[in-house]
């Protein structure tokens, strides 16, 4: 059975000032939380087997149960909480293979004050370590039922500038591209519909995880805003049939 699609709370690692890294590594810390996995936090002077620590100090004790790293080049790393090596997660968060450029980890909820990522080896020898995005947080809502293939419509929307030339041709410049998705259901329970209503009412951004698995994960995770109206109503015009409606979510800047 497929794992349920989920909404995650906003990243608890939210500002550069939370990061404690070696002085030579500080200039690119923002790239680990800038919503662009193609820009990467990069070490300086750690191109061999020298380990370094990327520590995130949270402003208050915080409950978390999810961590992911997107677009990294790490062959070996370990993640701890509240100090390096002193506290390990259950199950332990480690990577010692050369296969995945993005990794997702789910564990029992725990209250932490800080997270430490000990980066040991890059995939290629004598290469600086890199991380595109680092998420630390918790589940907001797991879907009671994944939408059918026909009712989940992901789209990569390109922001582009098009110039129409005198000869009828065009030139196009791609400024950026962002995720956009449509999710629709019929026959939802009143409880799940109420949970969706609560998320809509907050008006805050959240992360969408469409296909999460801690074994093989393709790196899909997007901080999004819910951009359409809340339009859920009784399916088939019948109260006992449950609720139906559509969500449009769009990746933030």
C-alpha positions, 0 to 999 in steps of 0.5 A: 500500500502506498504511503499517504501523501502528506502536508508538513509544517513549515521548516523549523530551520527558517533563518540563517542565524539558526545555523552554526557552522565553521566560519569558512562555511557560512557564506552559502548557508542561505542556500540550504533554506532558499527554496531552490534545491539547485543552489547549495550550501558548500563547505570550504576546505573539506574536500577530503575525508575531513568531517564538519558539522552543520548545526541548527539551533532552534529558538525554543524546544520543538517537536519534530518527526521529519527531516529531509535533505535535497540535492546533496552530494553526501556519501556519508553523514549522520544526524544527531539532536541536542549535541553531536553523537550524544543523542541519536534518533530512533531509527538512527539517521545515517547514510553510508552509501553512494546512491541517493542525492536526496534523503527523507527520514521519518522517526518517532516524535521527539522534542529537540533544541538543536539538530546536528548534521555531521557530514563525513564523505562526499560521493566523489573523493576530494570534493567539497560537501554540498546540501541543496535544502535541509528541512526539519519539522513535523507532519501537519496532515496525512491524507486519509486517501491518496487521490487517483492518478486522474485527480492528482495533476502536478505541473512545473510552471515556467516563468518566462519572457517571450519576445516575438520577432519581426520574422514571426519567430520567437525568443524565450528566456526562462526566468524560473520554474516552480511546482504547481499541483491540483488535488481533488477528491470525492467522498471524503469523511467529515473529519478529514474535510474539517482538517483541510478547512483548518489548514485553509483557514490559517492561510500559512504556507506548508510543505507538500510531500507527494511520494514520501518513502524512507527507502527510495525518495526522489526528492519531491518536496515543495513549500506551497501556498493554497491558492484557490478557494475552499470549495468542498461540498457534498459529493453527488449532491448527497450528504451521506456520500461525503465531501468532495472538492479541489485544492490548488497548491503552488510553490512559493518564491 
